[in-house]
Amino acid sequence: MASWLRDFVMDRQRYNIMIRKLLILVLGVLLGEGIAQAQSKLNVIATTEDLASIAKAKNLTVPTSLDAKHQKMVDDLSKKSGADFDAAYTKGMAKDHTKAVQLFTRESHAQDSEFAGFAKKTLPTLEEHKKMADKLVTEVRTAAAGNSSSPAHR
């Protein structure tokens, strides 16, 4: 199996595991956004299972825990609260979604038809989540500049 494909699977699975952990951490924040938006965030769980299924069928090892880099991100966020948490979380999600859109755009043209299909199917959701993340970054910055409550704590 090509090393780029292994890297793709490992990166996405670690990211998805991190998102699961963050969902637990930020449940209160997500509920502050509203049930519909919180529910859309849970799409990542189904995506994780789809990718893992494809990878396992190709005898690729799928991570079941975070590596040190992603665990540090979760640990750092768990120490923050209020506006500091909002700023760090939204900035990280915007950055990660930008990276994911770039990665999935590239992988949608992969020679492996299953991974290409997965990337094509997932890309529109990632693009929508990226827009939401970018919007939240702007809202959090605006709230911080206005010295008001952040969107998650209104």
matplotlib code that plots the C-alpha trace (Angstrom):
import matplotlib.pyplot as plt

x = [0.0, 1.3, 2.7, 0.5, -2.5, -1.4, -0.6, -4.1, -5.8, -3.7, -4.1, -7.8, -8.4, -6.3, -8.2, -11.5, -10.6, -9.5, -12.9, -14.7, -12.8, -13.4, -17.1, -17.3, -15.3, -17.3, -20.8, -22.0, -20.6, -22.2, -25.6, -25.2, -25.1, -28.4, -29.3, -29.2, -25.7, -24.6, -26.1, -24.2, -20.9, -21.7, -21.4, -17.7, -18.5, -20.1, -17.3, -14.7, -16.4, -16.6, -12.9, -11.9, -14.0, -12.3, -8.9, -9.3, -10.5, -7.2, -5.3, -4.3, -3.8, -6.3, -5.3, -7.6, -6.1, -4.5, -0.8, 1.0, 0.4, -3.3, -3.6, -1.7, -4.2, -7.1, -5.2, -4.4, -8.1, -9.3, -7.4, -9.1, -12.6, -14.8, -13.6, -10.1, -11.6, -13.8, -10.9, -8.6, -11.3, -12.7, -9.2, -8.1, -11.3, -11.0, -7.3, -8.1, -11.0, -8.9, -6.3, -9.0, -10.6, -7.2, -6.4, -9.8, -9.7, -6.4, -7.5, -10.7, -8.4, -6.6, -6.0, -7.7, -11.4, -12.7, -10.6, -11.4, -15.1, -14.9, -13.1, -15.6, -18.6, -17.1, -15.8, -19.1, -19.7, -16.1, -16.5, -19.7, -18.1, -15.2, -17.6, -19.2, -15.8, -14.6, -17.9, -17.4, -13.8, -15.2, -18.0, -15.6, -13.2, -16.0, -17.4, -13.9, -13.3, -16.7, -15.9, -19.2, -20.0, -18.7, -21.2, -21.0, -21.6, -24.5]
y = [0.0, 3.5, 5.5, 8.5, 6.3, 5.0, 8.6, 9.7, 7.0, 7.6, 11.4, 11.3, 8.6, 10.5, 13.7, 11.9, 10.4, 13.8, 15.3, 12.6, 13.6, 17.2, 16.6, 15.2, 18.2, 20.9, 19.4, 22.4, 24.7, 22.8, 22.9, 26.6, 26.7, 24.9, 21.2, 21.3, 22.6, 20.2, 17.3, 18.2, 17.9, 14.3, 13.4, 12.9, 9.7, 8.1, 9.3, 7.8, 4.4, 4.6, 5.4, 2.7, 0.1, 1.0, 1.0, -2.3, -4.0, -2.9, -4.3, -0.8, -0.3, 2.1, 4.0, 3.6, 6.3, 9.7, 10.2, 12.6, 15.7, 15.3, 14.4, 17.5, 19.5, 18.0, 18.5, 22.1, 22.8, 21.1, 23.6, 26.6, 28.1, 30.9, 33.2, 31.7, 28.3, 29.7, 31.4, 28.4, 25.9, 27.9, 28.8, 25.1, 23.9, 26.5, 25.5, 21.8, 22.1, 24.1, 21.3, 18.6, 20.3, 20.5, 16.9, 15.5, 17.6, 16.0, 12.5, 12.8, 12.3, 9.3, 6.2, 4.1, 4.3, 3.5, 6.2, 8.7, 8.0, 8.4, 11.7, 12.9, 11.9, 13.6, 16.8, 18.8, 18.2, 19.2, 22.4, 23.2, 22.6, 24.8, 27.7, 27.2, 27.1, 30.3, 32.0, 31.0, 32.4, 35.7, 35.7, 34.9, 37.6, 40.1, 39.2, 39.4, 42.8, 44.0, 42.6, 40.8, 37.2, 34.8, 33.0, 29.8, 31.6, 33.9]
z = [0.0, -0.9, 2.0, 1.2, 1.6, 4.9, 6.0, 4.8, 6.9, 10.0, 9.9, 9.4, 12.0, 14.6, 13.8, 14.1, 17.5, 18.7, 17.5, 19.5, 22.6, 22.0, 21.5, 25.0, 26.3, 24.5, 24.7, 26.6, 24.0, 21.2, 22.9, 23.1, 19.3, 19.0, 18.6, 14.8, 14.6, 17.4, 15.5, 12.4, 14.3, 15.1, 11.4, 12.1, 14.0, 10.9, 8.8, 11.1, 10.9, 7.0, 6.7, 9.2, 7.3, 4.0, 5.5, 7.3, 4.1, 2.6, 5.6, 6.8, 10.5, 11.9, 15.0, 18.1, 20.2, 19.8, 19.2, 21.5, 19.2, 19.1, 22.8, 23.7, 21.7, 23.7, 27.0, 26.2, 25.4, 28.5, 30.6, 29.0, 29.7, 28.6, 25.9, 26.0, 25.2, 22.5, 20.8, 20.9, 19.9, 17.0, 15.7, 15.9, 14.2, 11.4, 10.8, 10.9, 8.5, 6.1, 6.2, 5.8, 2.8, 1.1, 1.9, 0.8, -2.4, -3.2, -2.2, -4.3, -7.3, -5.8, -7.9, -5.3, -6.2, -2.7, -1.0, -3.9, -3.5, 0.2, -0.2, -2.8, -0.6, 2.5, 0.9, 0.7, 4.5, 5.3, 3.2, 5.0, 8.4, 7.3, 6.6, 10.0, 11.7, 9.9, 10.8, 14.5, 14.5, 13.3, 15.9, 18.7, 17.6, 17.3, 20.8, 22.3, 20.7, 22.0, 25.4, 25.4, 26.0, 23.4, 21.2, 23.2, 26.5, 25.7]

ax = plt.figure().add_subplot(projection="3d")
ax.plot(x, y, z, "-o")
ax.set_aspect("equal")
plt.show()
